[in-house]
């Protein structure tokens, strides 16, 4: 997956969690979807009074977020497969 600010890549969601990546941040009243790498998070973000990550005041309105699918490919452990069985009187 890729950081929505700097574009740095990491191999897996689990590795991102271990390395301190965060999934979203509040910029004022707007939630910005991530993920955001630990470097961007430590530099640009802080915890608010509710324990949520928010963009520091001095960076609000100055960050350009990358758009797109930040997960290169879905790993097997996160896929869900459903099977539907039906009954027939034949």
C-alpha positions as CSV (number, residue, x, y, z in Angstrom):
1,X,0.0,0.0,0.0
2,X,1.1,3.6,-0.5
3,X,1.0,6.7,1.7
4,X,-1.7,9.1,0.6
5,X,0.7,12.1,1.2
6,X,4.2,11.1,0.2
7,X,3.5,8.0,-1.8
8,X,6.1,5.7,0.0
9,X,5.1,2.1,-0.4
10,X,5.0,-0.8,2.1
11,X,4.4,-4.5,1.4
12,X,1.3,-5.2,3.6
13,X,-1.3,-3.9,5.9
14,X,0.1,-5.8,8.8
15,X,3.6,-4.3,8.2
16,X,2.0,-0.9,8.1
17,X,0.2,-1.4,11.4
18,X,3.5,-2.6,13.0
19,X,5.3,0.5,11.6
20,X,2.8,3.0,12.9
21,X,0.8,3.8,9.7
22,X,-2.7,5.3,10.3
23,X,-5.8,4.8,8.2
24,X,-7.3,8.4,8.3
25,X,-6.8,11.9,9.7
26,X,-9.2,14.8,10.5
27,X,-8.5,18.1,8.8
28,X,-10.8,20.4,10.6
29,X,-14.3,18.9,10.2
30,X,-13.3,16.7,7.2
31,X,-12.0,13.2,7.4
32,X,-9.2,12.4,5.0
33,X,-8.7,8.8,4.0
34,X,-5.2,7.4,4.1
35,X,-3.3,5.3,4.7
36,X,-0.6,7.6,6.1
37,X,3.0,6.5,6.8
38,X,4.6,6.9,10.2
39,X,6.9,9.7,8.9
40,X,4.1,11.8,7.6
41,X,2.0,11.1,10.7
42,X,4.7,12.1,13.1
43,X,5.5,15.3,11.3
44,X,2.1,16.5,10.2
45,X,-0.4,15.1,12.7
46,X,-1.3,15.1,16.3
47,X,-3.9,13.5,18.6
48,X,-6.9,15.6,19.5
49,X,-8.8,15.7,22.7
50,X,-10.8,12.6,21.6
51,X,-7.8,10.5,20.8
52,X,-8.3,10.9,17.0
53,X,-5.5,11.9,14.7
54,X,-5.8,15.4,13.3
55,X,-3.7,17.5,10.9
56,X,-1.7,20.1,12.9
57,X,-3.1,23.6,12.5
58,X,-0.1,24.9,10.6
59,X,-0.6,22.3,7.9
60,X,-4.4,22.6,7.3
61,X,-5.2,23.5,3.8
62,X,-1.6,23.0,2.6
63,X,-1.5,19.3,2.1
64,X,-2.2,17.7,-1.3
65,X,-3.6,14.2,-0.8
66,X,-3.0,11.6,-3.5
67,X,-6.1,10.0,-4.9
68,X,-6.6,6.4,-6.1
69,X,-6.3,2.9,-4.9
70,X,-3.5,2.8,-2.4
71,X,-3.5,-1.0,-2.0
72,X,-1.5,-2.6,-4.9
73,X,-3.3,-5.9,-4.6
74,X,-5.6,-7.5,-2.0
75,X,-3.8,-10.2,0.0
76,X,-5.4,-13.6,0.3
77,X,-5.9,-13.2,4.0
78,X,-8.3,-10.3,3.4
79,X,-10.5,-12.0,0.7
80,X,-13.9,-13.4,1.5
81,X,-15.4,-16.1,-0.6
82,X,-19.1,-17.0,-0.4
83,X,-20.8,-20.2,-1.6
84,X,-24.5,-20.5,-2.0
85,X,-26.1,-23.9,-1.9
86,X,-29.6,-24.6,-3.1
87,X,-32.0,-27.5,-2.7
88,X,-33.7,-29.0,-5.7
89,X,-36.5,-31.6,-5.8
90,X,-35.2,-33.1,-9.1
